[in-house]
């Protein structure tokens, strides 16, 4: 399974915010650090905020920060939120001539479920090297 850029940048944003140790940052800083457009970053942050994983602070000194403990954000949950489809293959468009006899879709679906089940107990906190994080925030 290959994640979309949308999901990739969602993970990068969450990891970055977790490394900030509750310091407020801005979407502008995220766009500069990761080289993505502001509109793309805003869509991602908005989706993460609706999930409760990012908190937006309004006002002169506002910005964004991690909205909950990094241990509460499952990697599987992030993928399921951000990916538009988790269908491993589309056998209907264009219609596949061998769909009735082919078992590829089922095999790939099982493999994907194992992948997601493997990620389910892992959290955002598991992705952060706390020693390196201290150097980045220094």
C-alpha positions as CSV (number, residue, x, y, z in Angstrom):
1,X,0.0,0.0,0.0
2,X,1.3,3.4,-0.9
3,X,0.1,6.4,1.0
4,X,-1.0,9.5,-0.8
5,X,0.9,12.7,-0.3
6,X,-2.1,14.0,1.6
7,X,-1.5,11.3,4.3
8,X,2.2,11.6,4.1
9,X,2.0,15.3,4.9
10,X,-0.6,14.6,7.6
11,X,1.9,12.4,9.3
12,X,4.7,14.9,8.9
13,X,2.5,17.6,10.4
14,X,1.5,15.5,13.4
15,X,5.1,14.4,14.1
16,X,6.3,18.0,13.8
17,X,3.6,19.2,16.2
18,X,4.3,16.4,18.6
19,X,8.0,17.4,18.6
20,X,7.1,21.0,19.4
21,X,6.2,20.0,22.9
22,X,3.0,22.1,23.0
23,X,4.6,25.1,21.5
24,X,2.5,27.0,19.1
25,X,3.6,27.0,15.5
26,X,2.0,28.3,12.3
27,X,0.8,26.7,9.1
28,X,3.2,29.0,7.3
29,X,6.2,27.4,9.1
30,X,4.9,24.0,8.2
31,X,4.6,24.9,4.5
32,X,8.1,26.3,4.6
33,X,9.6,23.3,6.3
34,X,7.9,20.7,4.2
35,X,7.6,22.5,0.9
36,X,3.9,22.2,0.4
37,X,1.4,24.8,-0.6
38,X,-0.5,26.8,2.0
39,X,-3.9,25.6,0.7
40,X,-2.9,22.0,0.8
41,X,-1.5,22.4,4.4
42,X,-4.7,24.2,5.5
43,X,-6.9,21.3,4.2
44,X,-4.7,18.8,6.0
45,X,-4.7,20.8,9.3
46,X,-8.4,21.4,9.1
47,X,-9.1,17.6,8.8
48,X,-6.7,16.9,11.6
49,X,-8.3,19.6,13.8
50,X,-11.8,18.1,13.1
51,X,-10.4,14.8,14.4
52,X,-9.2,16.6,17.6
53,X,-5.6,15.9,16.9
54,X,-4.6,19.5,16.1
55,X,-5.8,22.5,18.1
56,X,-6.0,25.9,16.4
57,X,-5.5,29.0,18.5
58,X,-6.9,32.2,17.2
59,X,-5.5,35.7,17.7
60,X,-2.3,37.7,17.4
61,X,-0.1,35.0,18.9
62,X,-2.2,32.2,17.5
63,X,-1.3,29.2,15.5
64,X,-1.6,25.4,15.8
65,X,-0.4,22.8,18.2
66,X,-1.0,19.1,18.9
67,X,-4.6,18.8,20.2
68,X,-4.1,15.7,22.3
69,X,-1.5,13.4,23.7
70,X,0.6,11.7,21.0
71,X,-0.2,8.4,22.6
72,X,-3.8,8.8,21.7
73,X,-3.3,9.0,17.9
74,X,-3.2,5.6,16.2
75,X,-1.3,5.4,13.0
76,X,-4.1,3.3,11.5
77,X,-6.6,6.0,12.5
78,X,-4.5,8.6,10.7
79,X,-4.4,6.5,7.5
80,X,-8.2,5.8,7.7
81,X,-9.0,9.5,8.1
82,X,-6.7,10.8,5.4
83,X,-6.9,8.2,2.6
84,X,-9.9,8.8,0.3
85,X,-10.1,5.1,-0.5
86,X,-8.6,2.0,1.1
87,X,-9.7,-0.1,-1.8
88,X,-6.5,-1.9,-3.0
89,X,-7.7,-2.3,-6.6
90,X,-10.6,-1.1,-8.6
91,X,-12.0,-4.0,-10.6
92,X,-15.0,-2.0,-11.9
93,X,-13.4,0.9,-13.7
94,X,-12.7,0.0,-16.3
95,X,-14.7,-3.2,-16.0
96,X,-12.4,-6.2,-15.7
97,X,-13.0,-9.1,-17.9
98,X,-11.7,-11.6,-15.4
99,X,-13.2,-10.1,-12.2
100,X,-15.5,-13.1,-11.7
101,X,-12.7,-15.6,-11.5
102,X,-9.9,-13.5,-10.2
103,X,-8.9,-13.7,-6.5
104,X,-6.4,-10.8,-6.6
105,X,-8.7,-8.3,-5.0
106,X,-9.4,-10.5,-2.0
107,X,-5.7,-11.3,-1.5
108,X,-4.8,-7.7,-1.6
109,X,-7.6,-6.7,0.8
110,X,-6.4,-9.4,3.3
111,X,-2.8,-8.1,3.0
112,X,-4.0,-4.5,3.5
113,X,-6.0,-5.5,6.6
114,X,-2.8,-7.1,8.1
115,X,-0.9,-3.9,7.3
116,X,-3.6,-1.8,9.1
117,X,-3.8,-4.2,12.0
118,X,0.0,-4.0,12.4
119,X,-0.2,-0.2,12.6
120,X,-3.3,-0.1,14.9
121,X,-1.5,-0.4,18.2
122,X,1.3,2.0,17.1
123,X,0.8,5.7,18.0
124,X,2.3,9.0,17.0
125,X,4.4,8.9,20.1
126,X,6.1,5.7,18.7
127,X,7.4,7.8,15.7
128,X,9.3,10.3,17.7
129,X,12.9,10.0,18.8
130,X,12.8,12.2,21.9
131,X,16.5,12.8,22.0
132,X,16.6,14.1,18.5
133,X,13.5,16.0,19.1
134,X,15.2,17.9,21.9
135,X,18.0,19.0,19.5
136,X,15.4,20.2,16.9
137,X,13.6,22.3,19.6
138,X,16.8,23.8,21.1
